[in-house]
Amino acid sequence: MAANIAGTSPSSESNLSRPVACKRCRGRRTYCSKEQPICASCREGNHECVYESGRKIVVSESYLRDLEAKLKSYEASSATAAPQPSSVGRKNDPELDVNPLMDNFANLVISPSGKHHYLGSSSSTILGRRFRDIVGITNSGLDLDQEYSTYNHSALRLRRLSVVDNVMLPPAAFAKRLYIAQHSYIGTIFAFCTPDVFEEQLQQAYRGPPDIGDREACLAYCQTLLVLAFGQLYSVNQWSGFDGPPGFDFFTQALQYLPDMYEEGSVLFVGVLALIGYFLQNLNRRDAAFLYVGTALRMAISLALHQEVPDPRLDEASKEQRRRIWWSVYSLDRILCVKSGNPLTIDDQDIAVKLPNRLSNEPEYCPAVCLRHYTQLSRILGRIMKTIYRRTPKSGSTLIASVSEIMTDLSTWHRDLPNELRFDPAKLNVSRESVSTFLHYHQCINLTARPLLFHVVEKRLHGNADDLSKDWRDGLSPTTIAVIDMCVSAAKDSVNMMTLAATKDLVATYGYMDGEHAFSAAIVLVMVCVAFPATRSEFMAMDQALELLQGMAERGNTHIAARHQLLSHLRSLISLPSVNVASTPPAASMPQQNTTFVDVNQMLSYDAGNVDFGLWEEGYTNPDLDIDFQDLTQWTQAAQNTYGIGSM
């Protein structure tokens, strides 16, 4: 006798013969016209349309009764079995059914204006605050409850002027330098302003400011100023006596040309909003950055950038540029959401646009390749938020299972990475896209492993003093040990990478990403050195991380200064002596090579027009004294030296 798993009622037989949605519509949970052989949605989007025929699965009735008997027997044995001692990392540990960093109440921080703002559990600041609390630091001068201003708020106008100020553009040589500086940090990954576009926009800017009534001209001018602002931000290592960090003047001038939000959107508008949001994040205006980047993403959705568009007026290059803009804004939004602990703006299931890919006229290794792999990490970052830092975990899931799944995804990403994007110190003089990408990768590992690491650290610090001298691995499952080891290794690798980049002035003193990566790695290493019997290499990495933060703090980054102050205090509580760390790794001779994406010799070779160089130098307040720019030759020559990072 056979039994139908779906039911034995007559209606179930007829249900099997009803037309079902195609595989693509069913997976995206959208309406399907169910037309054969191709539905309306797939036909309109030029997608492959696949229908799966309904199947009736039958099993014997005796098999079902056997399964029922086994289930009852298992439930009875589970009810009478003696409870087993739980340990960290086992699936039956009730303490790890949910993320221990998740609170039942909102985490708030005080803004520079005195207002309270929300901060989610995935934020590094929350991890630092929780660790501070279990260690028992009560000094209000050493907390992370206050956000610090990085600029003069009166210098950032509340409203745009009807008549904008006269903008003083730099000479072409300076513009070239500033473009390449920002390109090294963000242009090799995010596709907001290509060299050709910037060259065209700068030529137009030298002819004079745009007509305020011309929206697209204002957006192009605004983007030019934003690129110069980022170039200055990433070029200057020491800045004092101004209203804000490097690039602040260009940024405030760019805001004067930003059209109102109620105006019609455009692809250029999307990129400009994203750049404004990211610069605001560098000003530590976290909520404003969240709003601007979120608006950019919503405008992109309204322009259908998240979907493939069957528009015959768009050639393949235009379609690819739409994809790259979308995924650039997507990554920025994901990063800002996760680092501030805010909910994700869009679900991946609602996105149908293809990942970035190189065009036929582009080399095998190009910025699109970087953006593609960076995007894949950003998608994993979203899954980390949904499965590990979600307020209400998915039914039937456990923290350990979610962590294991994410770590598998990260391992697959690392395995498939092209050799050109792997970290190679010889490339640091001309581009640091591998540094940015691997710091993103290490941050994903850090976020995934934090709950397990925090749980182990908290249990050890709440135990007796003798427990701190024991091996932290005792009693832990192999999965938990492996995940924590990966987290510590990722923190050490981040510190080594940034220390090496710092020797070549390729760490952004005021950059949000670099500061966040350095602090995230440092807090992990301090936690390990406080709660575990740490190794020499872990102590060395911790001191290197604190040295990185100290360098940023001493150059005027007040946001990082507060975090460095707390971690330095925690470092002083460790009884073991400090380990001397060489500030500069040993140098080794390397052959010359050129891997930059930008041909700086051909870029911006035109006449800059009627530019008063003397006025520019005067307005720049003697850059030779106050500004530590990289020598232009370093951007066009291959690395002469590299520094080996060996195992410690």
C-alpha positions in Angstrom: 0.0 0.0 0.0 1.3 3.5 -0.8 0.8 6.8 1.0 1.1 10.3 -0.4 3.4 12.5 1.7 1.6 15.6 0.7 -1.7 14.1 1.8 -4.2 11.6 0.5 -7.2 13.8 -0.1 -8.7 14.0 -3.6 -7.9 17.7 -3.8 -4.2 17.0 -3.5 -4.2 14.9 -6.6 -5.7 17.8 -8.6 -3.2 20.3 -7.1 -0.3 18.4 -8.7 -1.7 19.0 -12.1 -2.1 22.8 -11.7 0.4 24.9 -13.5 3.3 26.0 -11.3 5.4 29.1 -11.5 8.7 29.0 -13.3 11.9 28.4 -11.3 13.1 32.0 -11.5 9.8 33.6 -10.5 9.4 31.1 -7.7 12.9 31.7 -6.4 12.4 35.5 -6.4 8.8 35.1 -5.0 7.3 37.3 -7.8 4.2 36.8 -9.9 4.5 34.4 -12.8 2.2 34.4 -15.7 2.9 30.6 -16.1 2.9 30.9 -19.9 4.6 28.1 -21.8 7.3 27.8 -22.9 8.4 31.2 -21.4 6.5 33.4 -18.9 6.0 37.2 -19.3 8.6 38.1 -16.7 11.4 36.0 -18.2 10.5 37.1 -21.7 10.6 40.8 -20.8 13.9 40.4 -19.0 15.4 38.0 -21.6 16.0 35.3 -19.0 16.0 31.6 -19.3 12.6 30.2 -18.3 12.6 26.8 -16.7 9.5 24.9 -15.5 9.7 22.0 -13.1 6.9 19.4 -13.5 5.0 18.5 -10.4 6.0 15.3 -8.8 4.0 13.0 -6.6 6.4 11.2 -4.1 5.0 8.0 -2.7 6.4 5.8 0.1 5.0 2.7 1.7 2.7 3.0 4.7 4.9 0.6 6.7 7.8 2.9 6.2 5.9 5.8 7.6 4.8 3.8 10.6 8.4 2.8 11.2 9.5 6.4 11.1 6.8 7.3 13.7 7.9 4.5 16.0 11.5 5.7 15.8 10.5 9.3 16.5 8.5 8.3 19.6 11.4 6.1 20.9 13.9 9.0 20.4 11.6 11.5 22.2 11.2 9.1 25.2 15.0 8.4 25.4 15.7 12.2 25.3 13.3 12.9 28.1 14.9 10.4 30.5 18.5 10.8 29.5 20.8 12.5 32.0 21.9 16.0 31.0 25.4 16.2 29.6 27.8 18.9 30.8 27.7 21.8 28.2 30.7 23.4 26.8 31.3 26.5 24.7 30.7 25.8 21.0 28.5 22.7 21.2 25.1 22.8 19.7 23.4 21.7 22.9 24.9 24.7 24.8 21.9 26.9 25.5 24.1 30.0 26.0 25.1 29.8 22.3 21.7 29.3 20.8 21.7 33.1 20.2 24.4 35.7 19.8 25.6 36.8 23.3 26.3 40.3 21.9 22.6 40.8 21.1 20.7 42.9 23.8 17.0 43.1 24.5 17.3 46.9 24.6 18.7 49.6 22.2 22.3 50.6 22.5 22.6 54.4 22.4 25.6 56.7 22.0 25.7 60.4 22.6 26.4 62.6 19.6 28.6 65.7 19.7 25.4 67.8 19.9 24.3 65.8 23.0 21.6 63.7 21.3 21.2 60.0 21.6 21.7 57.8 18.5 21.2 54.1 17.9 24.1 51.7 17.5 23.5 48.0 16.7 25.2 45.0 18.1 27.4 44.4 15.1 29.3 47.6 15.7 32.9 47.4 16.9 32.0 50.1 19.4 29.4 47.9 21.1 32.0 45.1 21.3 34.4 47.5 23.0 31.8 48.7 25.4 30.7 45.2 26.4 34.4 44.2 26.9 35.0 47.3 28.9 32.0 46.4 31.2 33.2 42.8 31.9 36.7 44.0 32.7 35.2 46.6 35.1 36.4 49.9 33.8 34.2 52.7 35.2 36.3 55.8 34.4 34.0 58.0 32.3 37.0 59.4 30.5 37.7 56.0 29.1 34.4 54.9 27.6 32.9 54.6 24.1 29.5 56.1 25.0 30.4 59.5 23.4 31.0 60.3 19.8 33.5 62.9 19.1 33.4 65.7 16.5 36.1 65.7 13.8 35.3 69.2 12.3 34.0 72.6 13.1 30.2 72.3 12.9 29.7 76.0 12.1 31.8 75.5 9.0 29.3 73.0 7.5 26.4 75.2 6.4 22.9 74.1 7.3 21.5 75.3 4.0 22.9 75.9 0.6 23.3 79.5 -0.5 21.3 80.9 -3.4 24.6 82.3 -4.7 27.5 79.9 -4.3 31.0 80.8 -3.2 33.7 81.1 -5.8 35.5 77.7 -5.9 39.3 77.8 -6.2 40.3 74.7 -8.2 43.8 73.4 -8.0 46.2 73.4 -11.0 46.1 70.4 -13.3 49.2 68.9 -11.7 47.6 69.0 -8.3 44.3 67.7 -9.7 46.2 64.7 -11.2 47.8 64.0 -7.9 44.6 64.2 -5.9 42.7 62.0 -8.4 45.3 59.3 -8.2 45.4 59.4 -4.4 41.6 58.8 -4.1 41.8 56.2 -7.0 44.4 54.2 -5.0 42.0 53.9 -2.0 38.5 53.8 -3.4 38.7 54.2 -7.2 40.2 50.7 -7.8 37.2 49.1 -6.2 34.2 51.5 -6.4 33.1 52.7 -9.9 31.9 56.2 -9.2 34.3 58.2 -11.4 36.5 56.7 -14.0 39.7 58.6 -15.2 38.0 59.5 -18.5 34.9 60.9 -16.8 37.0 62.9 -14.3 39.2 64.3 -17.1 36.1 65.5 -19.0 34.5 66.9 -15.9 37.7 68.7 -14.8 38.1 70.3 -18.2 34.6 71.7 -17.9 35.2 72.9 -14.4 38.2 74.9 -15.5 35.9 76.8 -17.9 33.9 78.0 -14.9 31.1 77.0 -12.5 27.9 75.5 -13.9 24.6 77.1 -14.3 22.7 76.5 -11.0 19.6 75.6 -13.1 21.4 72.8 -15.0 21.0 69.8 -12.7 23.4 67.4 -14.5 26.0 70.1 -14.9 25.8 70.8 -11.1 26.1 67.1 -10.4 29.2 66.8 -12.6 30.8 69.8 -10.9 29.8 68.4 -7.5 31.4 65.1 -8.3 34.6 66.8 -9.4 34.9 68.6 -6.1 34.1 65.4 -4.1 36.9 63.5 -6.0 39.3 66.3 -5.1 38.1 66.2 -1.5 38.8 62.5 -1.2 42.1 63.0 -2.9 43.1 65.5 -0.3 41.8 63.2 2.5 43.9 60.3 1.4 47.0 62.4 0.6 47.5 64.3 3.8 49.0 62.6 6.9 49.0 65.7 9.2 46.5 68.5 9.3 45.9 71.3 11.8 44.4 74.8 11.9 41.5 74.2 9.6 37.7 73.6 10.1 37.9 69.9 9.3 40.0 67.1 8.0 41.8 67.3 4.6 39.3 67.8 1.8 36.7 69.5 4.0 36.7 72.7 2.0 36.2 70.9 -1.3 33.4 68.9 0.4 31.5 71.9 1.7 31.8 73.6 -1.7 30.5 70.5 -3.4 27.4 70.5 -1.2 26.4 73.9 -2.5 25.9 72.4 -6.0 23.9 69.3 -4.8 20.4 69.4 -6.3 17.4 69.0 -4.0 16.4 65.4 -3.3 12.9 65.9 -4.8 14.3 66.4 -8.2 14.4 63.5 -10.7 17.1 60.9 -10.1 19.9 59.9 -12.4 22.8 57.5 -12.4 25.2 60.4 -11.8 23.0 61.6 -8.9 23.3 58.1 -7.3 27.1 58.2 -7.4 27.3 61.8 -6.0 25.0 60.9 -3.1 27.1 57.8 -2.3 30.3 59.9 -2.3 28.8 62.5 -0.1 27.6 59.8 2.3 31.0 58.2 2.5 32.8 61.5 3.1 30.3 62.2 5.9 31.3 58.9 7.4 34.9 60.0 7.4 33.7 63.1 9.3 32.2 60.7 11.9 28.7 61.8 10.9 27.5 58.2 11.0 23.8 58.8 10.8 24.0 61.4 8.0 26.2 59.0 6.1 23.6 56.2 6.6 20.9 58.5 5.3 22.8 59.7 2.2 24.0 56.3 1.1 20.6 54.8 1.8 19.1 57.5 -0.4 21.6 56.7 -3.1 20.5 53.1 -2.9 16.8 53.9 -3.0 17.4 56.2 -6.0 19.3 53.4 -7.7 16.3 51.1 -7.1 13.9 53.7 -8.6 16.2 53.8 -11.7 16.1 49.9 -11.9 19.8 49.6 -11.4 19.2 46.5 -9.3 17.6 44.8 -12.3 18.7 44.0 -15.9 17.1 46.4 -18.2 16.2 45.3 -21.8 16.6 48.7 -23.2 17.9 48.7 -26.9 19.2 52.2 -26.5 21.8 51.0 -24.0 24.9 49.4 -25.3 26.8 46.8 -23.3 29.3 49.4 -21.9 26.4 51.5 -20.6 24.7 48.4 -19.1 27.9 47.4 -17.4 28.4 50.9 -16.0 24.9 50.7 -14.4 25.8 47.4 -12.8 29.1 48.8 -11.4 27.4 51.8 -10.0 24.7 49.6 -8.4 27.2 47.2 -6.8 29.4 50.1 -5.6 26.5 51.7 -3.8 25.3 48.3 -2.6 28.7 47.6 -1.0 28.9 51.0 0.7 25.4 50.6 2.0 26.1 47.1 3.4 29.3 48.2 5.1 27.7 51.2 6.7 24.6 49.2 7.8 26.7 46.4 9.4 29.4 48.6 11.0 26.7 50.8 12.7 24.4 47.8 13.4 21.5 49.1 11.3 19.1 46.7 9.5 20.0 45.9 5.9 18.4 48.2 3.3 17.6 45.6 0.6 17.5 41.8 0.5 19.6 39.9 -2.0 16.6 38.0 -3.2 15.2 41.3 -4.6 18.3 41.9 -6.8 18.5 40.4 -10.2 21.3 42.5 -11.9 24.5 40.6 -12.9 27.7 41.0 -10.9 30.3 43.3 -12.4 32.4 41.9 -15.2 35.1 43.2 -17.5 34.2 44.4 -20.9 35.8 42.9 -24.0 38.2 45.8 -24.4 39.4 45.7 -20.8 42.4 43.6 -19.6 41.9 40.4 -17.7 42.6 42.2 -14.4 40.8 45.5 -14.1 38.8 47.4 -11.5 35.7 45.4 -12.4 37.4 42.3 -11.2 38.1 44.0 -7.9 34.5 45.2 -7.6 33.2 41.8 -8.4 35.1 40.1 -5.6 34.5 43.0 -3.2 30.8 42.7 -3.9 30.8 39.0 -3.1 32.3 39.8 0.3 29.6 42.5 0.8 26.9 39.9 0.1 28.4 37.6 2.7 28.4 40.5 5.0 24.7 40.8 4.6 24.3 37.1 5.4 26.3 37.7 8.6 23.8 40.3 9.6 20.8 38.1 8.8 22.0 34.9 10.4 24.2 36.0 13.3 23.2 39.5 14.3 19.5 39.2 13.7 17.2 40.2 16.6 15.0 37.1 16.0 17.1 34.2 14.6 15.8 32.1 11.8 13.7 29.2 13.2 15.7 26.0 13.8 19.1 27.7 13.3 21.8 27.9 15.9 24.7 30.3 16.3 27.3 27.6 15.7 25.6 26.4 12.5 25.3 29.9 11.2 28.9 30.7 12.0 30.1 27.5 10.3 28.1 28.2 7.2 29.5 31.8 6.9 33.1 30.6 7.5 32.6 28.0 4.6 31.4 30.8 2.3 34.5 32.9 3.2 36.8 30.0 2.6 35.3 29.5 -0.8 35.7 33.2 -1.6 39.4 33.1 -0.6 40.0 30.0 -2.7 38.5 31.5 -5.8 40.4 34.9 -5.6 42.5 35.7 -8.6 46.3 35.9 -8.0 46.4 39.5 -9.0 44.1 40.5 -6.1 46.0 38.6 -3.5 48.1 40.7 -1.1 51.5 41.4 -2.5 53.7 44.1 -0.8 55.4 44.9 -4.1 52.1 46.5 -5.4 51.7 48.9 -2.5 53.5 51.8 -4.2 50.9 52.0 -7.0 47.7 50.6 -5.7 46.3 49.1 -2.5 43.2 47.4 -3.8 44.4 44.1 -2.4 44.9 45.8 1.0 41.3 47.2 1.0 39.9 43.9 -0.2 41.7 41.7 2.3 40.8 44.1 5.2 37.2 43.7 4.1 37.7 39.9 4.1 39.3 39.9 7.6 36.5 42.1 8.9 33.9 39.5 7.7 35.8 36.9 9.7 36.0 39.2 12.7 32.2 39.9 12.7 31.4 36.2 12.3 33.6 35.0 15.1 33.0 37.8 17.6 30.0 36.2 19.4 32.0 33.0 20.1 35.1 34.9 21.1 33.2 37.2 23.4 31.4 34.3 25.0 34.7 32.5 25.8 36.3 35.7 27.1 33.4 36.6 29.2 33.2 33.1 30.9 37.0 33.2 31.6 36.9 36.7 33.1 33.9 35.8 35.2 35.6 32.7 36.5 38.3 32.5 39.2 41.9 33.7 38.8 43.3 30.2 38.3 41.1 29.7 35.2 42.9 32.5 33.3 46.2 30.5 33.3 44.6 27.4 31.8 44.5 26.7 28.0 41.5 28.6 26.6 40.8 25.6 24.3 40.0 23.2 27.2 36.4 22.1 27.0 35.6 23.8 23.7 34.4 22.1 20.5 36.7 21.8 17.5 34.4 24.2 15.6 34.7 26.9 18.2 38.4 26.6 18.5 38.9 26.8 14.8 36.6 29.9 14.4 38.4 31.8 17.3 41.8 30.8 15.8 40.7 32.2 12.4 39.5 35.4 14.1 42.8 36.0 15.9 44.8 35.2 12.7 42.6 37.6 10.7 43.3 40.3 13.3 47.0 39.7 13.2 47.0 39.7 9.4 45.1 43.0 9.3 47.6 44.6 11.7 50.6 43.3 9.7 49.1 44.5 6.4 48.3 48.0 7.7 51.7 48.3 9.4 53.3 47.5 6.1 51.1 50.0 4.3 51.9 52.6 6.9 55.6 52.4 6.1 54.6 53.6 2.6 52.2 56.3 3.8 49.2 54.2 2.5 47.1 54.2 5.7 44.5 56.9 5.7 44.9 58.9 8.9 41.4 60.2 8.6 39.8 57.4 6.6 36.8 55.7 8.2 37.6 52.2 6.8 41.2 52.1 7.9 40.4 53.4 11.4 37.5 50.9 11.7 39.7 48.0 10.6 42.5 48.9 12.9 40.2 49.3 15.9 38.4 46.0 15.1 41.6 44.1 14.9 43.0 45.8 18.0 40.0 45.1 20.3 40.2 41.4 19.3 43.9 41.2 20.1 43.4 43.1 23.4 40.6 40.7 24.4 42.8 37.7 23.7 45.8 39.1 25.6 43.6 40.0 28.6 41.6 36.7 28.9 43.9 34.1 27.3 47.5 32.9 27.9 48.6 34.8 24.9 51.5 34.0 22.6 54.4 36.3 21.8 53.0 36.9 18.3 49.7 37.9 19.7 51.3 40.4 22.1 53.4 41.8 19.2 50.3 42.2 17.0 48.4 43.9 19.8 51.2 46.4 20.3 51.4 47.0 16.6 47.7 47.6 16.4 47.9 50.1 19.3 50.8 51.8 17.5 48.6 52.2 14.4 45.8 53.7 16.4 48.2 56.0 18.2 49.6 57.3 15.0 46.1 58.2 13.7 45.2 59.8 17.1 48.4 61.9 17.2 47.7 63.3 13.8 44.3 64.7 14.8 41.8 61.8 14.4 39.7 62.4 17.6 37.4 59.6 16.8 40.2 57.1 16.9 41.9 58.9 19.8 39.0 57.9 22.2 39.3 54.3 21.1 43.0 54.2 21.5 42.7 55.7 25.0 40.4 52.8 26.1 42.5 50.1 24.6 45.7 51.5 26.0 44.2 51.5 29.4 43.2 47.8 28.9 46.7 47.1 27.7 48.1 48.5 31.0 46.1 46.0 33.0 47.9 43.1 31.4 50.5 41.8 33.9 52.9 40.4 31.2 55.6 42.7 30.1 55.4 44.7 26.9 57.0 43.2 23.8 59.2 45.4 21.8 57.9 45.7 18.2 60.0 46.9 15.4 58.2 49.9 13.8 59.6 49.0 10.3 60.0 45.4 9.1 63.2 44.5 7.3 63.5 45.6 3.7 64.2 43.3 0.8 65.1 44.2 -2.8 62.4 43.6 -5.4 62.3 44.0 -9.2 60.4 46.9 -10.6 56.9 46.3 -11.8 53.8 48.4 -12.7 50.3 47.2 -11.7 48.4 50.5 -11.5 45.0 50.7 -13.3 45.6 54.4 -14.2 47.9 55.6 -17.0 49.1 58.7 -15.2 51.3 59.8 -18.1 48.3 60.2 -20.4 45.8 61.4 -17.9 45.0 65.1 -17.6 47.6 66.1 -20.2 45.4 69.0 -21.5 45.8 72.8 -20.9 44.1 73.6 -17.6 43.1 77.0 -18.8 43.4 80.3 -17.1 44.4 79.2 -13.6 46.3 81.5 -11.2 48.9 79.1 -9.8 50.2 81.8 -7.4 46.8 82.3 -5.9 46.4 78.5 -5.5 49.7 78.1 -3.7 48.7 81.1 -1.4 45.3 79.6 -0.7 46.9 76.2 0.0 49.0 77.7 2.8 52.4 76.4 1.7 51.8 72.7 1.0 55.5 72.0 1.1 55.5 72.7 4.9 52.0 71.7 6.0 51.2 68.8 3.8 53.0 65.5 3.4 52.1 64.4 -0.2 53.4 61.3 -1.8 56.0 62.1 -4.5 54.3 61.7 -7.8 57.0 59.4 -9.1 55.9 56.9 -6.5 52.6 56.5 -8.2 54.2 55.8 -11.6 57.2 53.7 -10.6 57.1 50.1 -9.4 58.1 49.4 -5.8 61.8 49.5 -5.1 61.5 47.7 -1.8 59.1 45.4 -0.1 58.8 44.2 3.5 58.4 40.6 4.2 55.8 39.5 6.8 56.7 36.2 8.2 55.1 34.1 10.9 55.8 35.2 14.4 
